[in-house]
Amino acid sequence: MPDALNAGQTIATPTTLKPAVQMLVRSHCEDEVRRRVKVCDGAVVFLAEDALARLTPRRALERS
């Protein structure tokens, strides 16, 4: 989602219809993470580079 306002609106619809659903929101910079945490109430917001950094070694070890 290109901006935090749209992200908040997009998150609001499914969480209103089904409160038990957990949304994951990926961001590309730390400032964007902070903005999205404010508008994406209840969503898990993570930095894409951090997630990739954790996943890459794990996948490499699984394949060896």
C-alpha positions as CSV (number, residue, x, y, z in Angstrom):
1,M,0.0,0.0,0.0
2,P,1.6,3.3,-1.0
3,D,0.6,5.4,2.0
4,A,-0.3,5.0,5.6
5,L,-3.8,6.4,5.2
6,N,-4.8,3.9,2.6
7,A,-3.2,1.1,4.7
8,G,-5.4,2.1,7.7
9,Q,-8.6,2.1,5.6
10,T,-7.7,-1.2,4.0
11,I,-7.0,-2.8,7.5
12,A,-10.2,-1.4,9.0
13,T,-12.6,-3.3,6.7
14,P,-11.6,-6.9,7.4
15,T,-10.9,-6.3,11.1
16,T,-14.4,-4.7,11.4
17,L,-16.1,-7.6,9.7
18,K,-14.0,-10.3,11.5
19,P,-12.3,-8.9,14.6
20,A,-10.3,-12.2,15.2
21,V,-8.4,-11.8,11.9
22,Q,-4.8,-10.6,12.3
23,M,-3.3,-8.4,9.7
24,L,0.3,-8.3,8.8
25,V,1.6,-5.1,7.2
26,R,5.0,-4.8,5.5
27,S,6.8,-1.5,5.3
28,H,10.1,-0.5,3.6
29,C,11.5,2.1,6.1
30,E,11.4,2.7,9.8
31,D,9.5,6.0,9.5
32,E,6.8,4.2,7.5
33,V,6.6,1.5,10.2
34,R,6.0,4.1,12.9
35,R,3.3,5.8,10.8
36,R,1.5,2.6,9.9
37,V,1.5,1.4,13.5
38,K,-0.5,4.5,14.3
39,V,-3.1,4.1,11.6
40,C,-3.3,0.3,11.3
41,D,-4.8,-0.4,14.7
42,G,-4.2,-4.0,15.8
43,A,-2.1,-4.9,12.8
44,V,1.4,-6.4,13.1
45,V,3.7,-4.0,11.2
46,F,7.1,-5.1,10.2
47,L,10.1,-3.8,8.4
48,A,10.6,-5.8,5.2
49,E,14.4,-5.8,5.3
50,D,14.4,-7.1,8.9
51,A,12.1,-9.9,8.0
52,L,14.2,-10.8,5.0
53,A,17.4,-10.7,7.1
54,R,15.9,-13.2,9.6
55,L,14.4,-15.5,6.9
56,T,17.4,-15.8,4.6
57,P,19.8,-17.6,6.9
58,R,17.0,-19.9,8.2
59,R,16.1,-20.9,4.6
60,A,19.7,-21.5,3.7
61,L,20.2,-23.8,6.7
62,E,17.0,-25.7,5.9
63,R,18.3,-26.4,2.4
64,S,21.7,-27.7,3.5
